Amino acid sequence: MTSISTAVVGATVIDTERLTLLPLRVAYAEEMAAVLADPALYAHTGGTPPTAEELRTRYARQAAGSPDPEVVWGTWMIGIREEAQEEGQRSAESCAGSSAGHGPTGHVLAGYVLAGYVQATIGPDGDGRTAELAWVVGTAWQGRGIATEAARGLVRWLKGQGVRSLVAHIHPDHGASAAVAKAVGLAPTGERHDGEVRWSGLCADH
């Protein structure tokens, strides 16, 4: 079985058609605070937008790794490559006519526009591994299939690391997040945790 560790996760960059999933760095905190600033993002999960300082503290803790040696934390920033950003703006302007303004520019970092993040908490599952998934895309970038594309890219990578099952916890009223879960092969179960529905499935290409 492929070895997976905090060091491996921290060095892994995952590319998809439009996106590059960038492994967590504390330096992303300021840009991500702006991406996550809309209070509407927390309508189903609770909480409030984090400050840059709060994210720096959180990211430093996450980057250090789980205190449980059998669990690996993975967080990747969703970076939209500049060429995909430019293509998206041209498409939006073409559809809306010449009076349309530019699409959301996001927060540019070394050739990428940061749009959100995906996470995987990887742990033992019998003789294999399981991963609990989470994803958040900033309000300006929602409705473009970005969360689905990022989650699929992450799942493909997890499969290659020997992960065989997936879990996510989703608020029953969060239809957009449920659609992402379905796209990566998860299905709702009868279980609930803190008001959220547990979704599960096998780790496979979708």
Backbone hydrogen bonds, N-H to C=O, Kabsch-Sander energy under -0.5 kcal/mol:
donor,donor_aa,acceptor,acceptor_aa,energy
9,V,5,S,-2.7
10,G,6,T,-2.5
11,A,7,A,-0.7
11,A,8,V,-1.0
12,T,8,V,-0.5
12,T,9,V,-1.3
13,V,11,A,-0.6
14,I,21,L,-1.8
15,D,13,V,-0.5
16,T,19,L,-2.7
20,T,79,G,-2.8
21,L,14,I,-3.7
22,L,20,T,-0.7
22,L,77,M,-2.6
24,L,75,T,-2.0
28,Y,25,R,-1.8
29,A,26,V,-2.0
32,M,28,Y,-2.6
33,A,29,A,-2.2
34,A,30,E,-1.2
35,V,31,E,-1.7
36,L,32,M,-2.3
37,A,34,A,-1.3
41,L,38,D,-1.9
42,Y,39,P,-1.8
43,A,40,A,-1.5
46,G,42,Y,-2.2
55,L,51,T,-2.3
56,R,52,A,-2.4
57,T,53,E,-2.0
58,R,54,E,-2.5
59,Y,55,L,-3.5
60,A,56,R,-2.1
61,R,57,T,-1.9
62,Q,58,R,-2.6
63,A,59,Y,-2.9
64,A,60,A,-1.3
65,G,61,R,-0.6
65,G,62,Q,-1.2
71,V,68,D,-2.0
72,V,122,I,-2.7
74,G,120,A,-2.0
76,W,118,V,-2.7
77,M,22,L,-3.1
78,I,116,G,-2.8
79,G,20,T,-2.3
79,G,77,M,-0.9
80,I,78,I,-0.6
80,I,113,V,-3.0
81,R,18,R,-1.9
81,R,79,G,-0.6
82,E,111,G,-1.6
84,A,81,R,-0.8
85,Q,81,R,-2.1
86,E,82,E,-2.6
87,E,83,E,-2.0
88,G,84,A,-2.4
89,Q,85,Q,-2.0
90,R,86,E,-2.2
91,S,87,E,-2.3
92,A,88,G,-2.2
93,E,89,Q,-2.4
94,S,90,R,-2.3
95,C,91,S,-2.1
96,A,92,A,-2.2
97,G,93,E,-1.8
100,A,97,G,-1.8
107,H,114,L,-0.7
108,V,106,G,-0.5
109,L,112,Y,-3.6
112,Y,109,L,-1.2
113,V,80,I,-2.3
114,L,107,H,-2.6
114,L,112,Y,-0.6
115,A,78,I,-2.7
116,G,78,I,-0.6
117,Y,136,V,-2.6
118,V,76,W,-2.4
119,Q,134,A,-2.8
120,A,74,G,-2.5
121,T,132,E,-2.3
122,I,72,V,-3.0
122,I,120,A,-0.7
123,G,130,T,-2.7
125,D,128,G,-2.4
128,G,125,D,-1.9
129,R,162,G,-0.8
130,T,123,G,-2.7
131,A,165,S,-1.9
132,E,121,T,-2.3
133,L,131,A,-0.6
133,L,167,V,-3.3
134,A,119,Q,-1.6
136,V,117,Y,-2.5
138,G,115,A,-3.2
141,W,138,G,-1.9
142,Q,139,T,-1.3
144,R,141,W,-0.7
149,E,145,G,-2.3
150,A,146,I,-2.7
151,A,147,A,-2.6
152,R,148,T,-2.5
153,G,149,E,-2.1
154,L,150,A,-2.3
155,V,151,A,-2.5
156,R,152,R,-2.4
157,W,153,G,-1.8
158,L,154,L,-2.6
159,K,155,V,-2.5
160,G,156,R,-1.6
161,Q,157,W,-0.8
161,Q,158,L,-1.0
162,G,159,K,-1.7
163,V,158,L,-2.2
164,R,129,R,-2.8
165,S,129,R,-1.3
166,L,201,G,-3.3
167,V,131,A,-2.2
168,A,199,W,-2.0
170,I,197,V,-2.4
174,H,171,H,-2.1
175,G,173,D,-1.5
178,A,174,H,-2.0
179,A,175,G,-2.0
180,V,176,A,-1.5
181,A,177,S,-2.2
182,K,178,A,-2.4
183,A,179,A,-1.9
184,V,180,V,-1.2
184,V,181,A,-0.6
185,G,182,K,-1.8
186,L,181,A,-2.5
187,A,200,S,-2.1
189,T,198,R,-2.6
193,H,196,E,-2.6
196,E,193,H,-1.9
197,V,170,I,-3.0
198,R,191,E,-2.5
199,W,168,A,-3.4
200,S,187,A,-2.3
201,G,166,L,-1.7
203,C,164,R,-2.0
204,A,202,L,-0.9
